[in-house]
Amino acid sequence: MLEKRGRKSAADLEPVPVVPLEPADGRPEPPPDLSEREAAVWRDAVAVMPARHFGREKWPVLSGYCRHVVAADAAWQMYLSALRDHGVSVSAQELTRLQILHSRETDGVRHASRHLGLLVVNRRGRAVPRYAVTPPVQVQPWEL
């Protein structure tokens, strides 16, 4: 785009108002399409990370993470109720199906949380040193 030549008009010199995209504390609110439980997971995830960690580019992944967490909880509750209510009469095939469903949702949680930086995997400066204590000094035979 070419810039106008000559003196700037008064309209060109007026400051442009800045509309904040995020709240003042840098922690985004959950989108309206999430359920109450999913919104609670969103708020919990946003609260444990530093302010402004979740930019707009991460919001779709964060929404998916919240949905996976709620779905994994629901799958686990279905599995537990199948064990408690039906006891021995529930088929092994049905239990296996519920276990697979829970496993897939848990994998989704793990995958999304890794992309969002929620896991403490390979964060520098937080690793436990390889040797917590210094190894003992060996005395050589000729030093005795």
N, C-alpha and C positions, 0 to 999 in steps of 0.2 A: 504494500500500500504506500502510495506516495504521500509525503507530508505537504501541507499547504505552505506556500511561500509567503513571505511578508510577515507583518506583525500578527500576533495572536489576538484573537477576539476575547472579550470578557468571558464568553461561554467556554472557550478553550482553556482559560486559566483557572476556572472554578475547580475545586477539588471534587473528585469522584467519590461518592459515599461508598464505604466498604460494608458489605453485608456479610456478617460471619456465617460460615457454613456449619460450624460446630458450636456447642456451648462454650462459655468462657473457660471452663475447667478442662476442655479438651477431651472430654469423655462423651462420645455420641450416644444419643438415646436410641432405643431399639425401634426398628421400623414398625409401622402400624399393622403390617400383615402377619406379624408373629403373634402366637398365642401368649397367654399370661405366663405359662411355665417357660416357654421359649424366651420371652422377654426377660424373665428372671435370670435365666442362664446367660443371656446377653449382658445384663448388668453385672453379674458376677465376673464374667470374663473380662469386661472392660475395667472393672474395679481393681483387679490384681495386676494389671499392666501399667506402665508409666503413662502419664497424660500424653495425648496425641500419638499414641502408638498405632491406633487403628484409624488410618486414613480412609477416605472414601473408596479407594481401590480394594480395601480388605473387607468392606461391608458385606458383599455377597458370600464370601467364604465364611465370615462370622455368622451370617444367617444360616448357612448350611450346617455349621458346627452346632448351633443351638438346636436345630431340628434333629440332628443325629443324636444329640444327648438325650432329648426327650423321647425319641423313638427307641433308643437303647434301653432306657428305663422302662418304657412300656413293654418291650419285648421280654425283659427280665421278669416283670410282674406277671406276664402271661405264662411264662415258664414256671414260676413259683406256684401260681394258682393251679396249673395243670398237675403239678406234683401233689399239692395239698388236697385239692378237692376230689381228684379222681383216684389218687393213690396208684394202686397196681393196675386199675382198669384202663389207664391211658396207654396208648400204644407207644412203643419205642420209636416208631417212625414219627409220630407227632412230637415227641420230646426232641428228637434229632432236628426236626424242622424248626422248632422254636430256638434251639441252641444255635443253629446256623443263622437264623434271623438276628439273634442277639450279637453273634460274632461279627456279622457284616456291619451292623450299626456301630459296634465298638471300633471296628477298623475305620469307619468313616469319621468317628470322633478323633481317633489317633491321627489320621491323615490330616484332617483340617486343623487340629491343634498344633501339629508340627509346622504347617504352612503359616499359621498365625503367630508363631513364636511363643505359644503358651507352655510348651514343654521345656524343661530345664536341661535338655540334652545338648551337650557340647557348648554350653555357654562358657566363655572364657572368664577366668578369675574365680570361678565357683568350684572348680574341681578340687578334690582332696589331693594333697601332695602324695606322690608315690611312696615316699618314706616319711612317715609322720615323725619318727625319731631318727636322729643321726645314727648311722651304723657305728658299732664299736670300733675303736682304733686298735688295729692289730700291732702288737709289739713284735718286732723282728728278733730272731734268736741272738743276733750279735749285739743287740741293744740291752740285753739283760746284764 
